[in-house]
Amino acid sequence: MASGQLSRAEALAYSGCRHACHMMLYCDTETQLFGRLPIRHIILMQMRFDGLLGFPGGFVNPSKETLEAGLSRELLEELGVALPVVVEDHVDSCHAPASSSLITHFYVKKMEEEQIREVERAAACTATDHGQEVLGMVRVPLYTMKGGGGLASFLSHSFIGNARSQLVDALLRLHLVAPEELHKALTHSLKIHTHTAEDLQAALALTDRNRKRF
């Protein structure tokens, strides 16, 4: 077991901790972007209310419900469909970054492509949290385009907690992306971060100049 990770039983044995469960839903697909770039797999994430990317899910109280029952409840609220969650879907548990009082539990479920599409439709039409806690579902682009667009650009966005590392680990664990391809995407993502920081500095300077006019 990797450093910092806990078994499901070890995580539940901790006292005085909050628990949060999240799930990655994915499927295989034969569709192509622009009729030439294989999409390969559809992986769902969501844009949260705070502008960060994450996986659907939320807080669970193990003293009142099982982790799986709590996660299923959260998925219904955020996705608008009832999805069964079983212990076998559990991937790992660990303490949240910079917090010893929060334990995160990560689950992965493979579905059929039509089921994934139904989740996307329901999340926008019937989910009670749509437009509030959840601003919309997004797909993770696993392809790489000229100039670095695709996976590298996606990984350069801001993620909540350990969601980015959960995604990367799942991509490797499930062999959805080759290690060398993922390494290249992450390397390019770091370069994008540098350019983004420069753009933010320029935008900040622009607002400073405008503030001084008033």
N, C-alpha and C positions, 0 to 999 in steps of 0.2 A: 504493500500500500504506500502510495506517495506521501512524502512529508506533509503534515498538516491535514491529511485526510483522515476521516473517521469512518468506521463501519456504521451501518444504520443503527445497530444495537448500542454501540459506544456513544453515538450522538444522543440517543434517547435517554441514556443513563445520566447525562449531565443535568444538574439541577440549577435552577435560576437562570436558564437560558431561553431566549425566544427562538422560534423555529420558523423558517421560511422555505417553502417548496416551490420549485419552478420546473417547467417541462419544455423540452425541445420536441416539436412535432416535425416529422420529415417523411418524404417519400421519394421513390425513384421516378424519373420521367425521361421520355424520349424526345421531348420537345426541344427546339433549337431557337436561339435568339437570332433574329434577322434571317432565319432559315439556314444558318451556317455555324453558329456557335452552340455546341451541345451544352444544355443547362445541367444535365445529369441528375441533379437532385433538387427538390424543393424543400427548403428549411425555413420554418416560420419563426420570426421574432416579432417584437412589437415596439412601437414608439410610445414611450411612457408619457405621463402627464408632465414630468419634469424635463422632457426633452432628451432623455437618455434612452438608449436601446437596451432591451432586456428580454427575457423569456416570460411567457404568461405564467401566472401563479401568484402567491402571496403568503401572508402569515397564517400559520396553523398552530392550534393549541392541542398538543398531544394528550393533555389531561382530559380533553373533552371529545376528541376524535382522532382517528388514526391519521398518519401523515398523508396516506393515499386518499382517504375520504375528504380531508381538508383541501388537498390539491384539486381534487375533482370538483369541489364546490367553487373554488377560485376560478377554475377553468370555465365553468358554466357562466359565471358572472362576466368574465372578460372575453370569452369567445362565443357565448350564446348557444353552445351545444354541450350536451352532457357526454363526457368522455370517461370511460372506465379507466381507473388507474390501479395497477397491481404492484405488489412488492417487486416483482421481476423487472419492472420498468425503472427501478432505482439504479442510479449509476454511482453516485458518491455523495458524501456529506462532509462538510468542513466548516471551520469557523470562518465567518465573513471577514474580509480584509479590514484590518484596523478595529476589529471588534471581537472581544472574547465572550460577549454575552449574546451573540446572534450566531446561530448555526444554519447554514443553507444546505438544502437537500436538492439534488439535481436528478431529474428523471428524463428518459428519452423514450419516445414511442414512434415506431414506424407504422405508417398508414398507407392506404391506397391513394393514388393521385386524386380521384374524385372525392374522397373523404377530405383531403387537404383543401380542395377547392370549396367544399361545403363549409369547412371551418372559416375560410376567408370570407365567404358570403355572409355567414351568420354573424361573424365578428363585426361586420359593418352595418348589419341590419337589425339584429335582435339582441345583441349583447347589452346588458344593462349598464356596463361600465364604458361603452364606446363613447368617445367624445369627452369623457371625464378622466378616469384613471388611465384609460388607454386611448391613444390618439389614432391608432391604426396599426394593422398588421403589415409587416414587410417581409420580403423574401431575401435570403442571403445569396448574393450572386457568387457562385463558385468558379466562374470562368474568369479568364484574364484577357483583357483587350489591349490593343496597342496603346502605349502611353501609360499603362498601369491601371486602367479602369477595371472595375469589377471587384474581385475579392479584396485586393489591396486597398482600394478606396473605402470599401465597406468597413474593413477592420480599423481604419483610421478615425472612424466616428467615435463619439463618446458613449461608453457603456456603463450601466449601473453595476456597482460592486464587482463581483468576479464573473460577470456574464461573458466577457470577452474570453477569459481563460476557459470557461466552461464550453464555449463554442469551439475554440481551438482544440481542446482535448477531445471533444466529440468528433470533430472532423478527422482526427488522427485515429481515435479508437475504432471508429466505424469504417475507416478507409474510404472516406468520402472525397478526400483530397490527398494526393501524394505528398509525403513529407517535404521533398525538395520544392514542390510547387507552393506549399504553404510557407516554407521558409522564405522563398523569393517574394511572396505577397507581403509578408510581415516586414521584410527588409524595405520594400518600397513604401509600405505604410508609414514607416519611421520618417522617410523623406517627405511624405505628404504632411506629416505633423509639423515638420520644420517650416514648410511653406505656409501652413495654416497659421502658425504662430506669427510669422512675418505679416500676413494679411491682417491678423487681429491687431497687431501693433499699429499698422497703418490706419485701420478703422478707428482705433482709440485716439490716435493723433488727430484725426479729422474731427471727432466729437469734441476734443479739447479745444480746437480752434474755434468751433462753433459756439461752445460754452462761453468763451471769452468775449464774444460779440455782445452778450447780454449782461 
